[in-house]
Amino acid sequence: MSLEAGSPAPAFLQLTALKGKNVIVYFYPKDDTPGCTREACAFQDNLPNFTGADAAILGVSKDSETSHEKFKKKYGLDFTLVSDVDGAICEAFGVWVEKMNYGKKYMGIERSTFLIDKQGVVRQVWRKVKVDGHAEKVLEALKAL
Protein backbone atom coordinates (compact mmCIF):
# COMPACT_ATOMS: atom_id res chain seq x y z
CA MET A 1 0.00 0.00 0.00
CA SER A 2 1.26 3.44 -0.88
CA LEU A 3 -0.04 6.42 1.07
CA GLU A 4 -0.63 9.47 -1.13
CA ALA A 5 -1.37 13.18 -0.66
CA GLY A 6 -5.07 13.72 0.08
CA SER A 7 -5.39 10.48 2.08
CA PRO A 8 -6.27 10.46 5.77
CA ALA A 9 -3.15 9.77 7.83
CA PRO A 10 -3.08 6.35 9.50
CA ALA A 11 -3.79 6.73 13.21
CA PHE A 12 -1.22 5.85 15.84
CA LEU A 13 -0.97 7.01 19.44
CA GLN A 14 1.60 9.80 19.11
CA LEU A 15 -0.07 11.22 15.99
CA THR A 16 -3.56 11.11 17.51
CA ALA A 17 -2.26 13.08 20.51
CA LEU A 18 -1.27 15.90 18.13
CA LYS A 19 -4.67 16.33 16.46
CA GLY A 20 -5.23 19.99 15.63
CA LYS A 21 -1.53 20.56 14.80
CA ASN A 22 0.36 20.17 11.58
CA VAL A 23 2.66 17.16 11.91
CA ILE A 24 5.75 16.06 10.05
CA VAL A 25 6.20 12.30 10.31
CA TYR A 26 9.53 11.14 8.99
CA PHE A 27 10.69 7.55 8.75
CA TYR A 28 14.37 6.67 8.96
CA PRO A 29 16.26 3.36 8.99
CA LYS A 30 18.41 3.42 12.15
CA ASP A 31 19.39 5.60 15.11
CA ASP A 32 22.91 7.06 15.19
CA THR A 33 23.93 6.16 11.63
CA PRO A 34 25.42 8.85 9.37
CA GLY A 35 22.43 9.71 7.15
CA CYS A 36 19.87 9.30 9.91
CA THR A 37 21.90 11.50 12.24
CA ARG A 38 22.24 14.26 9.61
CA GLU A 39 18.50 14.11 8.95
CA ALA A 40 17.56 14.26 12.66
CA CYS A 41 19.99 17.13 13.29
CA ALA A 42 18.59 19.08 10.30
CA PHE A 43 15.07 18.77 11.72
CA GLN A 44 16.43 19.80 15.15
CA ASP A 45 18.24 22.83 13.67
CA ASN A 46 14.96 23.93 12.04
CA LEU A 47 12.77 23.06 15.03
CA PRO A 48 12.02 26.71 15.98
CA ASN A 49 10.73 27.31 12.44
CA PHE A 50 8.55 24.20 12.55
CA THR A 51 7.10 25.01 15.98
CA GLY A 52 6.59 28.62 14.84
CA ALA A 53 4.41 27.22 12.04
CA ASP A 54 2.37 25.24 14.61
CA ALA A 55 3.91 21.93 13.59
CA ALA A 56 5.28 18.98 15.52
CA ILE A 57 7.90 16.53 14.31
CA LEU A 58 7.76 12.77 14.83
CA GLY A 59 10.69 10.59 13.77
CA VAL A 60 9.85 6.90 13.38
CA SER A 61 12.14 3.87 13.16
CA LYS A 62 12.09 0.27 14.34
CA ASP A 63 14.70 1.01 17.03
CA SER A 64 13.82 0.50 20.69
CA GLU A 65 12.81 3.24 23.12
CA THR A 66 16.22 2.82 24.82
CA SER A 67 18.02 3.36 21.51
CA HIS A 68 15.86 6.45 20.81
CA GLU A 69 16.63 7.94 24.23
CA LYS A 70 20.39 7.52 23.71
CA PHE A 71 20.12 9.03 20.22
CA LYS A 72 18.09 12.00 21.48
CA LYS A 73 20.50 12.65 24.35
CA LYS A 74 23.64 12.34 22.21
CA TYR A 75 22.41 14.90 19.64
CA GLY A 76 20.12 17.08 21.77
CA LEU A 77 16.96 16.20 19.85
CA ASP A 78 13.92 17.98 21.26
CA PHE A 79 11.22 16.22 19.27
CA THR A 80 9.53 12.84 19.64
CA LEU A 81 11.09 9.66 18.29
CA VAL A 82 8.60 6.83 17.96
CA SER A 83 9.64 3.21 18.42
CA ASP A 84 7.88 1.01 15.86
CA VAL A 85 9.46 -2.30 16.86
CA ASP A 86 6.60 -4.40 15.41
CA GLY A 87 6.54 -2.38 12.17
CA ALA A 88 2.82 -1.59 12.28
CA ILE A 89 3.30 2.16 11.67
CA CYS A 90 5.80 1.52 8.86
CA GLU A 91 3.32 -0.86 7.23
CA ALA A 92 0.42 1.60 7.59
CA PHE A 93 2.42 4.35 5.87
CA GLY A 94 3.78 1.98 3.21
CA VAL A 95 7.46 2.56 4.02
CA TRP A 96 8.43 -1.06 4.87
CA VAL A 97 9.76 -2.06 1.47
CA GLU A 98 12.10 -4.44 -0.29
CA LYS A 99 15.53 -2.88 -0.65
CA MET A 100 18.73 -3.92 -2.38
CA ASN A 101 22.29 -3.47 -1.12
CA TYR A 102 25.32 -4.99 -2.82
CA GLY A 103 23.05 -7.30 -4.81
CA LYS A 104 21.21 -8.61 -1.74
CA LYS A 105 17.48 -8.06 -1.26
CA TYR A 106 16.13 -7.36 2.20
CA MET A 107 13.20 -5.59 3.87
CA GLY A 108 13.79 -2.18 5.41
CA ILE A 109 12.45 1.31 5.98
CA GLU A 110 12.34 3.56 2.94
CA ARG A 111 13.47 7.01 4.12
CA SER A 112 10.20 8.94 3.72
CA THR A 113 8.45 12.02 5.09
CA PHE A 114 4.76 12.85 5.37
CA LEU A 115 3.32 16.34 5.97
CA ILE A 116 -0.02 16.00 7.73
CA ASP A 117 -2.35 18.96 8.22
CA LYS A 118 -4.37 19.93 11.29
CA GLN A 119 -7.33 17.85 10.08
CA GLY A 120 -5.21 14.69 9.84
CA VAL A 121 -4.93 14.67 6.04
CA VAL A 122 -1.65 13.88 4.30
CA ARG A 123 -0.75 16.99 2.29
CA GLN A 124 2.63 16.02 0.88
CA VAL A 125 4.75 12.88 0.63
CA TRP A 126 8.49 12.58 0.04
CA ARG A 127 9.81 9.09 -0.70
CA LYS A 128 13.41 7.91 -1.14
CA VAL A 129 14.49 11.09 0.62
CA LYS A 130 17.94 12.52 0.03
CA VAL A 131 18.93 13.95 3.42
CA ASP A 132 20.78 17.14 2.45
CA GLY A 133 18.33 20.07 2.21
CA HIS A 134 15.31 17.89 2.96
CA ALA A 135 14.23 19.52 6.24
CA GLU A 136 14.22 22.91 4.48
CA LYS A 137 12.02 21.53 1.66
CA VAL A 138 9.56 20.18 4.22
CA LEU A 139 9.51 23.57 5.98
CA GLU A 140 8.74 25.34 2.67
CA ALA A 141 5.84 22.97 2.02
CA LEU A 142 4.55 23.49 5.57
CA LYS A 143 4.58 27.26 5.16
CA ALA A 144 2.59 26.87 1.91
CA LEU A 145 -0.31 25.09 3.68
C-alpha positions in Angstrom: 0.0 0.0 0.0 1.3 3.4 -0.9 0.0 6.4 1.1 -0.6 9.5 -1.1 -1.4 13.2 -0.7 -5.1 13.7 0.1 -5.4 10.5 2.1 -6.3 10.5 5.8 -3.1 9.8 7.8 -3.1 6.3 9.5 -3.8 6.7 13.2 -1.2 5.8 15.8 -1.0 7.0 19.4 1.6 9.8 19.1 -0.1 11.2 16.0 -3.6 11.1 17.5 -2.3 13.1 20.5 -1.3 15.9 18.1 -4.7 16.3 16.5 -5.2 20.0 15.6 -1.5 20.6 14.8 0.4 20.2 11.6 2.7 17.2 11.9 5.8 16.1 10.1 6.2 12.3 10.3 9.5 11.1 9.0 10.7 7.5 8.7 14.4 6.7 9.0 16.3 3.4 9.0 18.4 3.4 12.1 19.4 5.6 15.1 22.9 7.1 15.2 23.9 6.2 11.6 25.4 8.8 9.4 22.4 9.7 7.2 19.9 9.3 9.9 21.9 11.5 12.2 22.2 14.3 9.6 18.5 14.1 9.0 17.6 14.3 12.7 20.0 17.1 13.3 18.6 19.1 10.3 15.1 18.8 11.7 16.4 19.8 15.1 18.2 22.8 13.7 15.0 23.9 12.0 12.8 23.1 15.0 12.0 26.7 16.0 10.7 27.3 12.4 8.5 24.2 12.5 7.1 25.0 16.0 6.6 28.6 14.8 4.4 27.2 12.0 2.4 25.2 14.6 3.9 21.9 13.6 5.3 19.0 15.5 7.9 16.5 14.3 7.8 12.8 14.8 10.7 10.6 13.8 9.8 6.9 13.4 12.1 3.9 13.2 12.1 0.3 14.3 14.7 1.0 17.0 13.8 0.5 20.7 12.8 3.2 23.1 16.2 2.8 24.8 18.0 3.4 21.5 15.9 6.4 20.8 16.6 7.9 24.2 20.4 7.5 23.7 20.1 9.0 20.2 18.1 12.0 21.5 20.5 12.7 24.3 23.6 12.3 22.2 22.4 14.9 19.6 20.1 17.1 21.8 17.0 16.2 19.8 13.9 18.0 21.3 11.2 16.2 19.3 9.5 12.8 19.6 11.1 9.7 18.3 8.6 6.8 18.0 9.6 3.2 18.4 7.9 1.0 15.9 9.5 -2.3 16.9 6.6 -4.4 15.4 6.5 -2.4 12.2 2.8 -1.6 12.3 3.3 2.2 11.7 5.8 1.5 8.9 3.3 -0.9 7.2 0.4 1.6 7.6 2.4 4.4 5.9 3.8 2.0 3.2 7.5 2.6 4.0 8.4 -1.1 4.9 9.8 -2.1 1.5 12.1 -4.4 -0.3 15.5 -2.9 -0.7 18.7 -3.9 -2.4 22.3 -3.5 -1.1 25.3 -5.0 -2.8 23.1 -7.3 -4.8 21.2 -8.6 -1.7 17.5 -8.1 -1.3 16.1 -7.4 2.2 13.2 -5.6 3.9 13.8 -2.2 5.4 12.5 1.3 6.0 12.3 3.6 2.9 13.5 7.0 4.1 10.2 8.9 3.7 8.4 12.0 5.1 4.8 12.9 5.4 3.3 16.3 6.0 0.0 16.0 7.7 -2.3 19.0 8.2 -4.4 19.9 11.3 -7.3 17.9 10.1 -5.2 14.7 9.8 -4.9 14.7 6.0 -1.6 13.9 4.3 -0.7 17.0 2.3 2.6 16.0 0.9 4.7 12.9 0.6 8.5 12.6 0.0 9.8 9.1 -0.7 13.4 7.9 -1.1 14.5 11.1 0.6 17.9 12.5 0.0 18.9 13.9 3.4 20.8 17.1 2.5 18.3 20.1 2.2 15.3 17.9 3.0 14.2 19.5 6.2 14.2 22.9 4.5 12.0 21.5 1.7 9.6 20.2 4.2 9.5 23.6 6.0 8.7 25.3 2.7 5.8 23.0 2.0 4.5 23.5 5.6 4.6 27.3 5.2 2.6 26.9 1.9 -0.3 25.1 3.7 
